[in-house]
Amino acid sequence: MFIGEFQAGKVIHEDLLVVQHAIKQARNGKDYQFIKLQDRTGQLDGYNWNYQAGSPEFKEGQVVTVKGTIQEFKGNLQVNISSIAASGAAFDRDKFLPVTSRDVNVLYQELESMIARIQNPHLKKLLVTVSQDPEMKHLLQTAPAAKSMHHAYLGGLLEHLVSVMGLALRVCPHYPEINQDKVLAGTFFHDIGKIYELEYKTAFEYSTPGILLGHLYMGCEIFDRFVRKFPQFPAELSMEIKHIILSHHGLLEYGSPKRPKTLEALVVHHLDDLDAKINTINGLFEAAGKSNSPWTDYHRLLDRRFYRGDEGNGDRAEQPEELPATPVKKSVQPEPSDSGQTKTVARAETRKSFSQQPFQQLDGILPFEGDKKEE
């Protein structure tokens, strides 16, 4: 039985994954054991009130056998642990780690389709090369987007990248002065450092490089590693994409060493922030739905609760599975004397020629004629 199937009053005897362990002190001064447990369907707080000094303690990522009773407290389920011990069962990632509900192969095809819409030859060559690199493809299809905040499940990073790039293809045509190619490249690279920032073999944790360097810096390292394959890649274009990576958190206090200082960087920051928050709130809605509450629990980082209404997540209008063949462009009528605005419209018109076909066959794209081979 999985955590998602637990009900109040039920006695369980299950193998679960430890994702957090702490010895805490109750109001009466007695120590108790707090353990956050997980399987692929969710997480559950566990309390061992019978803990005694010297009893076994457990590490994050360890599989344990838990006996106890499921209780409901303030609308949430928890387990009152009667016994807990290390399990002899082998770790099974498919059982214990959450995974995206989307088909990662379909998601990757969507990613390729959106990369194929890039017109700038330098950016297109770069993104095709990165996305077709065997190691990068495997990691992008596997990595979570976060340890716990948003898209915190296997394949979550790919789901997040595809979602943000899809938002870019809808927003950029509304503002033809924005360079859509730079936004698409920036969204592709903005979180790519998370493939190395996070550990996700037995549990979601930060790697040592991730703790010391962070995914913004690591994303720039990945970008530079692949750019070096193309000596003719424009230096200024490289600088602008790295600025998007470094500034996408938006504020210095949120970890960005620079705030967004180009239109494209500003767009990527807001689209990334929107997608992350929507995913987080939808997770809160799902949890509230299990308790039949119209309100979510308080979220510490978002500093509020969210109202899901009587119908909750209910029936929503179905979204189209595919993007329009050609982005809808805002109609702009330039003044004859305004040469700058005329150029803006001209740039928007060039988007009509964007390739709409995914590069399932790379003939004519790889290798790239005219590029000097790396010495």
SVG drawing of the C-alpha trace seen along z (x, -y; Angstrom):
<svg xmlns="http://www.w3.org/2000/svg" viewBox="-19 -61 63 69">
<polyline fill="none" stroke="black" stroke-width="0.4" points="0.0,0.0 1.2,-3.5 1.0,-6.7 -1.6,-8.1 -3.9,-5.3 -3.5,-5.7 -6.6,-6.6 -7.1,-7.8 -7.5,-4.9 -5.7,-2.4 -2.8,-0.3 0.1,-0.1 3.1,2.1 5.1,0.8 8.6,0.1 9.0,-3.6 11.9,-6.0 13.4,-8.3 13.7,-11.9 14.1,-13.7 15.1,-12.6 15.4,-14.5 15.2,-14.0 13.0,-16.6 11.8,-17.5 8.1,-17.5 6.6,-20.1 6.9,-17.6 10.7,-17.5 10.7,-14.0 12.5,-13.3 10.7,-11.9 11.7,-10.8 10.4,-12.8 10.7,-11.1 9.4,-12.4 8.6,-9.4 8.1,-9.1 7.1,-6.8 6.3,-7.7 2.8,-8.9 3.7,-11.5 5.2,-12.2 4.0,-11.5 5.1,-12.8 5.9,-10.1 6.2,-10.4 7.8,-7.9 6.7,-8.9 8.4,-5.8 11.9,-6.8 14.6,-6.2 18.1,-7.5 20.4,-5.1 17.6,-3.8 18.5,-3.4 18.5,-6.6 18.1,-6.7 19.7,-8.5 18.0,-10.3 17.7,-8.0 17.4,-4.9 14.5,-2.4 12.8,-1.5 10.0,0.8 7.3,-1.2 4.5,0.1 1.9,-2.3 -1.5,-3.9 -2.5,-6.6 -4.0,-9.7 -5.4,-13.0 -4.2,-16.2 -5.3,-19.6 -6.5,-18.1 -3.2,-16.2 -2.5,-12.5 0.5,-11.4 1.6,-8.1 1.9,-7.3 4.9,-4.9 4.8,-1.8 8.0,-0.3 10.5,-1.2 13.6,0.6 16.0,0.7 14.5,2.7 16.2,5.5 14.5,4.6 16.6,3.3 16.1,-0.3 13.5,-0.6 13.5,-4.1 10.2,-3.4 8.6,-2.7 10.1,-5.4 10.8,-8.4 7.9,-10.5 7.9,-10.8 6.2,-13.2 2.8,-12.0 3.9,-13.0 5.6,-10.7 9.2,-11.9 9.7,-10.8 6.7,-12.9 8.1,-15.8 11.4,-15.5 9.8,-15.6 8.0,-18.8 11.4,-20.2 12.9,-19.4 10.0,-20.9 10.4,-24.2 14.1,-24.2 13.4,-23.7 11.5,-27.0 14.7,-29.0 15.8,-31.0 19.2,-32.3 21.7,-29.7 24.2,-30.0 21.6,-29.4 19.9,-26.7 23.1,-24.8 24.0,-25.1 20.6,-23.9 20.4,-21.0 23.9,-19.9 23.1,-20.1 19.8,-18.3 21.2,-15.5 24.2,-14.9 23.5,-11.4 24.5,-12.3 22.6,-15.6 19.5,-13.9 19.5,-11.2 19.9,-13.7 17.3,-16.1 14.8,-13.3 15.6,-12.2 16.4,-15.2 13.8,-16.9 13.6,-20.6 14.0,-21.0 14.4,-19.1 11.0,-20.0 9.6,-23.4 8.3,-22.9 8.4,-20.0 10.1,-18.0 9.9,-14.6 11.9,-12.6 11.4,-14.3 10.3,-17.5 13.1,-19.6 12.2,-18.6 8.5,-19.2 9.4,-22.7 11.6,-23.6 9.0,-22.5 6.3,-24.5 8.4,-27.7 9.4,-27.5 5.8,-27.0 4.9,-30.1 7.7,-32.0 6.2,-31.0 2.9,-32.5 4.2,-35.7 7.0,-36.8 4.7,-37.4 2.7,-39.8 5.8,-41.9 7.5,-41.9 10.4,-44.0 11.5,-41.0 14.0,-38.6 12.1,-35.3 15.2,-33.2 17.1,-34.6 14.2,-34.0 13.9,-30.3 17.6,-29.8 17.5,-31.4 14.6,-29.3 16.4,-26.1 19.6,-27.0 18.2,-28.8 17.8,-25.7 20.0,-23.3 22.6,-23.4 20.2,-21.4 21.2,-18.2 24.4,-18.4 23.2,-20.6 20.8,-17.9 21.3,-14.2 18.4,-12.0 19.6,-8.3 18.1,-7.4 16.6,-10.7 16.4,-14.3 19.4,-16.1 21.9,-18.8 25.3,-17.6 28.5,-19.0 29.1,-21.1 25.4,-22.1 25.9,-23.4 29.1,-25.2 28.4,-26.6 24.6,-26.5 22.8,-25.8 23.1,-29.4 26.9,-29.1 26.8,-25.5 24.4,-26.4 26.9,-28.9 29.6,-26.2 27.5,-23.9 26.7,-26.7 30.4,-27.5 31.4,-23.9 29.1,-23.5 29.8,-27.0 33.5,-26.2 32.5,-23.6 31.7,-26.6 34.5,-29.1 32.4,-31.4 29.7,-31.8 29.2,-35.6 30.8,-36.7 28.0,-39.3 25.3,-36.7 27.1,-34.4 27.2,-37.1 23.5,-37.8 22.5,-34.2 24.7,-33.9 23.1,-37.0 19.7,-35.4 21.0,-32.3 22.6,-34.4 19.7,-36.8 16.7,-34.5 16.0,-34.4 15.3,-38.1 16.6,-39.5 19.9,-39.5 18.3,-38.1 16.9,-35.2 20.4,-34.1 20.9,-35.9 24.2,-37.8 22.6,-40.1 19.1,-41.4 17.6,-41.1 18.9,-44.0 17.6,-42.9 14.0,-42.5 14.7,-38.8 16.2,-38.2 13.2,-39.9 10.8,-37.7 12.6,-34.5 12.6,-35.5 8.9,-36.1 7.9,-33.0 10.1,-30.8 8.6,-32.3 5.1,-31.9 5.5,-28.3 7.2,-27.4 4.5,-29.0 1.6,-27.5 3.1,-24.0 3.6,-24.6 0.1,-25.9 -1.4,-23.0 0.4,-20.6 -1.2,-22.5 -4.6,-22.2 -4.1,-18.4 -3.2,-18.0 -6.3,-20.1 -8.5,-18.0 -7.5,-14.9 -8.8,-16.6 -11.9,-18.1 -10.9,-21.5 -11.6,-24.6 -8.3,-26.1 -4.8,-24.8 -2.3,-24.6 -0.2,-27.7 2.9,-27.7 5.9,-29.1 7.8,-30.4 4.7,-31.8 3.6,-33.2 -0.1,-32.5 -2.9,-29.9 -4.7,-29.5 -8.5,-29.2 -9.5,-26.4 -13.2,-27.0 -16.1,-24.6 -15.2,-22.8 -11.5,-22.8 -9.5,-22.1 -12.7,-20.9 -13.4,-20.8 -11.3,-23.2 -11.3,-24.1 -9.1,-21.7 -5.9,-23.3 -4.7,-22.6 -2.0,-19.9 0.0,-21.6 1.0,-25.2 -0.4,-27.1 1.6,-26.4 2.6,-30.1 2.8,-32.4 0.0,-35.0 1.7,-38.3 0.3,-41.5 -0.7,-43.9 1.4,-47.0 1.0,-49.9 4.2,-51.9 4.3,-55.6 6.1,-56.4 8.7,-58.6 9.4,-56.0 12.2,-53.9 12.8,-52.1 9.2,-50.9 9.4,-49.8 12.4,-47.7 10.5,-46.2 7.6,-45.1 10.1,-43.8 11.7,-41.6 8.3,-40.3 7.5,-39.4 10.6,-37.3 9.1,-34.9 6.7,-33.6 9.6,-31.7 10.5,-29.9 10.9,-26.1 8.0,-24.2 9.3,-20.7 11.0,-18.8 14.5,-17.7 13.8,-14.0 16.4,-13.5 19.4,-15.7 20.6,-15.6 21.5,-19.1 21.7,-20.3 24.6,-18.2 27.4,-18.5 27.5,-22.2 29.4,-23.2 31.6,-26.2 32.2,-25.8 35.9,-25.4 36.7,-22.2 37.9,-22.6 41.7,-22.4"/>
</svg>
